[in-house]
């Protein structure tokens, strides 16, 4: 299988059917040693959940929401 200049490959139809992947499906890749694993993302453990979990785990030291809102409401 050849990789395009954009880094794209075609998932064989047999694999798409077996995993239930269609044109609106999301997939994720994981590197395990020298192997790349492809899996279909389910609604419960999808990309959005990973993004939210990553944001929740971040230590934010900037202004609070209340402070930011006060800045937007300040008189010029």
Backbone as a printed PyTorch tensor [residue, N CA C, xyz], in Angstrom:
tensor([[[  0.8500,  -1.1680,   0.0000],
         [  0.0000,   0.0000,   0.0000],
         [  0.9000,   1.2370,   0.0000]],

        [[  0.5600,   2.1960,  -0.7800],
         [  1.3650,   3.4000,  -0.9400],
         [  0.7500,   4.5630,  -0.1680]],

        [[  1.6070,   5.3700,   0.4350],
         [  1.1770,   6.5670,   1.1530],
         [  1.2520,   7.7380,   0.1860]],

        [[  0.1960,   8.5780,   0.1590],
         [  0.1870,   9.7340,  -0.7320],
         [  1.0690,  10.8430,  -0.1700]],

        [[  1.2680,  11.8920,  -0.9480],
         [  2.0740,  13.0280,  -0.4980],
         [  1.4340,  13.7380,   0.6950]],

        [[  0.1400,  13.5410,   0.9050],
         [ -0.5610,  14.1270,   2.0490],
         [ -0.5760,  13.1860,   3.2510]],

        [[  0.1020,  12.0480,   3.1450],
         [  0.1440,  11.0960,   4.2460],
         [ -1.0820,  10.2150,   4.3380]],

        [[ -1.8230,  10.0930,   3.2490],
         [ -3.0670,   9.3230,   3.2550],
         [ -2.8560,   7.9240,   2.7020]],

        [[ -3.6340,   6.9910,   3.2480],
         [ -3.7020,   5.6310,   2.7150],
         [ -5.1650,   5.2470,   2.6200]],

        [[ -5.4740,   4.2660,   1.8030],
         [ -6.8320,   3.7570,   1.6910],
         [ -6.9610,   2.5270,   2.5730]],

        [[ -7.9620,   2.5460,   3.4580],
         [ -8.2260,   1.3730,   4.2950],
         [ -8.9660,   0.3630,   3.4170]],

        [[ -8.4480,  -0.8460,   3.3070],
         [ -9.1120,  -1.8410,   2.4610],
         [-10.5680,  -2.0620,   2.8680]],

        [[-11.4140,  -2.3110,   1.8800],
         [-12.8480,  -2.4560,   2.0920],
         [-13.1790,  -3.5520,   3.0990]],

        [[-12.4210,  -4.6420,   3.0910],
         [-12.6920,  -5.7360,   4.0250],
         [-12.5260,  -5.2730,   5.4650]],

        [[-11.5060,  -4.4640,   5.7100],
         [-11.2550,  -3.9510,   7.0590],
         [-12.3320,  -2.9410,   7.4410]],

        [[-12.7050,  -2.0650,   6.5140],
         [-13.7660,  -1.0820,   6.7990],
         [-15.0630,  -1.7840,   7.1510]],

        [[-15.4150,  -2.8130,   6.3910],
         [-16.6560,  -3.5550,   6.6720],
         [-16.5690,  -4.2550,   8.0190]],

        [[-15.4480,  -4.8860,   8.2870],
         [-15.2930,  -5.6310,   9.5410],
         [-15.4030,  -4.7260,  10.7640]],

        [[-14.8310,  -3.5190,  10.6730],
         [-14.8600,  -2.5900,  11.7980],
         [-16.0460,  -1.6320,  11.7690]],

        [[-16.8300,  -1.6710,  10.7010],
         [-17.9720,  -0.7680,  10.5890],
         [-17.5690,   0.6690,  10.3470]],

        [[-16.4900,   0.8560,   9.5970],
         [-15.9970,   2.1960,   9.2960],
         [-16.6280,   2.6800,   7.9940]],

        [[-17.2810,   3.8540,   8.0600],
         [-17.8140,   4.4650,   6.8430],
         [-17.2330,   5.8710,   6.7040]],

        [[-17.7410,   6.6430,   5.7740],
         [-17.1110,   7.9380,   5.4770],
         [-17.2530,   8.9560,   6.6060]],

        [[-18.1500,   8.7690,   7.5480],
         [-18.3030,   9.7000,   8.6570],
         [-17.6520,   9.1870,   9.9420]],

        [[-17.0550,   8.0130,   9.8950],
         [-16.4510,   7.4130,  11.0820],
         [-15.1690,   8.1360,  11.4680]],

        [[-14.8780,   8.1000,  12.7610],
         [-13.5900,   8.5890,  13.2430],
         [-12.7610,   7.3850,  13.6370]],

        [[-11.4740,   7.4630,  13.3460],
         [-10.5490,   6.4040,  13.7150],
         [ -9.3950,   7.0280,  14.4770]],

        [[ -8.6800,   6.2060,  15.2280],
         [ -7.4940,   6.6890,  15.9220],
         [ -6.3660,   5.7150,  15.6760]],

        [[ -5.1540,   6.2360,  15.7510],
         [ -3.9500,   5.4440,  15.5570],
         [ -3.1840,   5.3960,  16.8670]],

        [[ -2.5590,   4.2620,  17.1220],
         [ -1.6900,   4.1150,  18.2810],
         [ -0.4440,   3.3690,  17.8370]],

        [[  0.7080,   3.8740,  18.2250],
         [  1.9680,   3.2200,  17.8990],
         [  2.3480,   2.3160,  19.0610]],

        [[  2.5350,   1.0310,  18.7650],
         [  2.9450,   0.0440,  19.7560],
         [  4.2030,  -0.6230,  19.2140]],

        [[  5.3530,  -0.2150,  19.7500],
         [  6.6110,  -0.7220,  19.2160],
         [  6.7910,  -0.2510,  17.7870]],

        [[  6.9130,  -1.1970,  16.8580],
         [  7.0520,  -0.8750,  15.4290],
         [  5.7420,  -1.0170,  14.6830]],

        [[  4.6370,  -1.1750,  15.4070],
         [  3.3370,  -1.4350,  14.7920],
         [  2.4130,  -0.2480,  15.0180]],

        [[  1.6500,   0.1120,  13.9830],
         [  0.6270,   1.1430,  14.1150],
         [ -0.7240,   0.4420,  14.1410]],

        [[ -1.4810,   0.6800,  15.2050],
         [ -2.8110,   0.0880,  15.3170],
         [ -3.8580,   1.1250,  14.9560]],

        [[ -4.8520,   0.6890,  14.1890],
         [ -5.9700,   1.5350,  13.7920],
         [ -7.2070,   0.9990,  14.4800]],

        [[ -7.9810,   1.8910,  15.0870],
         [ -9.2400,   1.4400,  15.6770],
         [-10.3200,   2.4800,  15.4350]],

        [[-11.5410,   1.9990,  15.3090],
         [-12.6840,   2.8880,  15.1590],
         [-12.9690,   3.5140,  16.5110]],

        [[-13.2390,   4.8060,  16.5250],
         [-13.5330,   5.5180,  17.7540],
         [-15.0170,   5.3460,  18.0540]],

        [[-15.3100,   4.9350,  19.2750],
         [-16.7050,   4.8130,  19.6890],
         [-17.1480,   6.1140,  20.3240]],

        [[-18.4340,   6.3180,  20.4200],
         [-18.9820,   7.5670,  20.9470],
         [-18.5210,   7.8260,  22.3750]],

        [[-18.4050,   6.7870,  23.2160],
         [-18.0540,   6.9800,  24.6160],
         [-16.5810,   7.3130,  24.8120]],

        [[-15.6900,   6.7490,  23.9850],
         [-14.2620,   6.9570,  24.2030],
         [-13.6100,   7.6710,  23.0550]],

        [[-14.3180,   8.5880,  22.4490],
         [-13.8300,   9.2160,  21.2370],
         [-12.8500,  10.3430,  21.4580]],

        [[-12.5200,  10.9790,  20.3680],
         [-11.5430,  12.0570,  20.3570],
         [-11.9530,  13.1910,  21.2820]],

        [[-13.2370,  13.5310,  21.2890],
         [-13.7140,  14.6110,  22.1420],
         [-13.4510,  14.3450,  23.6050]],

        [[-13.6930,  13.1200,  24.0310],
         [-13.4450,  12.7450,  25.4260],
         [-11.9680,  12.8720,  25.7550]],

        [[-11.0860,  12.4480,  24.8360],
         [ -9.6490,  12.5620,  25.0710],
         [ -9.2290,  14.0220,  25.1720]],

        [[ -9.8120,  14.8890,  24.3460],
         [ -9.4860,  16.3220,  24.3820],
         [ -9.9160,  16.9150,  25.7180]],

        [[-11.1420,  16.6070,  26.1520],
         [-11.6440,  17.1310,  27.4200],
         [-10.7850,  16.6340,  28.5740]],

        [[-10.4580,  15.3500,  28.5750],
         [ -9.6100,  14.8030,  29.6350],
         [ -8.2450,  15.4880,  29.6620]],

        [[ -7.6990,  15.7640,  28.4970],
         [ -6.4200,  16.4590,  28.4220],
         [ -6.5070,  17.8710,  28.9750]],

        [[ -7.5980,  18.5640,  28.6750],
         [ -7.7790,  19.9180,  29.1960],
         [ -7.9800,  19.9150,  30.7070]],

        [[ -8.7320,  18.9400,  31.2010],
         [ -8.9640,  18.8570,  32.6370],
         [ -7.6770,  18.5720,  33.3990]],

        [[ -6.7460,  17.8860,  32.7600],
         [ -5.4900,  17.5290,  33.4110],
         [ -4.4580,  18.6550,  33.3430]],

        [[ -4.7920,  19.7500,  32.6590],
         [ -3.8520,  20.8600,  32.4850],
         [ -3.9500,  21.8330,  33.6530]],

        [[ -2.8060,  22.2530,  34.1720],
         [ -2.7740,  23.2670,  35.2280],
         [ -2.7800,  24.6360,  34.5720]],

        [[ -3.8950,  25.3380,  34.6810],
         [ -4.0470,  26.6540,  34.0770],
         [ -3.7700,  27.7200,  35.1240]],

        [[ -2.8270,  28.6110,  34.8330],
         [ -2.4370,  29.6330,  35.8020],
         [ -2.8870,  31.0290,  35.3740]],

        [[ -3.7050,  31.1100,  34.3410],
         [ -4.1300,  32.4060,  33.8370],
         [ -5.3090,  32.9630,  34.6150]],

        [[ -5.8850,  34.0680,  34.1160],
         [ -7.0120,  34.6900,  34.8070],
         [ -8.2260,  33.7610,  34.8260]],

        [[ -9.0750,  33.9390,  35.8380],
         [-10.2920,  33.1360,  35.9470],
         [-11.3160,  33.6080,  34.9160]],

        [[-12.3560,  32.8480,  34.7650],
         [-13.4350,  33.2280,  33.8520],
         [-14.0330,  34.5640,  34.2830]],

        [[-14.2340,  34.7310,  35.5740],
         [-14.7990,  35.9820,  36.0910],
         [-13.8960,  37.1790,  35.7680]],

        [[-12.5870,  36.9990,  35.9000],
         [-11.6450,  38.0740,  35.5900],
         [-11.6660,  38.4180,  34.1040]],

        [[-11.7320,  37.4010,  33.2680],
         [-11.7950,  37.6480,  31.8160],
         [-13.0950,  38.3620,  31.4480]],

        [[-14.1990,  37.9450,  32.0500],
         [-15.4820,  38.5930,  31.7490],
         [-15.4580,  40.0410,  32.2040]],

        [[-14.8290,  40.3220,  33.3650],
         [-14.7250,  41.7060,  33.8460],
         [-13.9300,  42.5630,  32.8590]],

        [[-12.8990,  41.9880,  32.2590],
         [-12.1110,  42.7390,  31.2650],
         [-12.9290,  43.0730,  30.0320]],

        [[-13.7960,  42.1690,  29.6200],
         [-14.6070,  42.4260,  28.4220],
         [-15.7030,  43.4540,  28.6950]],

        [[-16.0550,  43.5990,  29.9580],
         [-17.1300,  44.5410,  30.3270],
         [-16.5970,  45.8880,  30.7910]],

        [[-15.2940,  46.0070,  30.8910],
         [-14.7100,  47.2530,  31.4030],
         [-15.0060,  48.4230,  30.4760]],

        [[-15.2040,  49.5580,  31.0670],
         [-15.4370,  50.7890,  30.2900],
         [-14.1220,  51.2340,  29.6480]],

        [[-14.1490,  51.7220,  28.3970],
         [-12.9090,  52.1830,  27.7600],
         [-12.3560,  53.4460,  28.3880]]])
